[in-house]
């Protein structure tokens, strides 16, 4: 009988958690408070901007290394 009571109690708790309303983000009156999805999108845009900067550095480094190697090999001849 106690197992049945425990099962019923677990079922009631599980169903109450399942049927609970979704929590929204807290609005503390701050005008800069954003929805979490908007914050995530902003973070993604910032990461993409940083990647673009790094992608510009690599070709410049390749050109610099190539020029340095050309200068070094011409001086040895």
Secondary structure by P-SEA (a helix, b strand, c coil): caaaaaaaaaaaaaaaaaaccccccccccccccccaaaaaaaaaaaaaaaaaaaaaaaaaaaaaaaaaaaaaaaaac
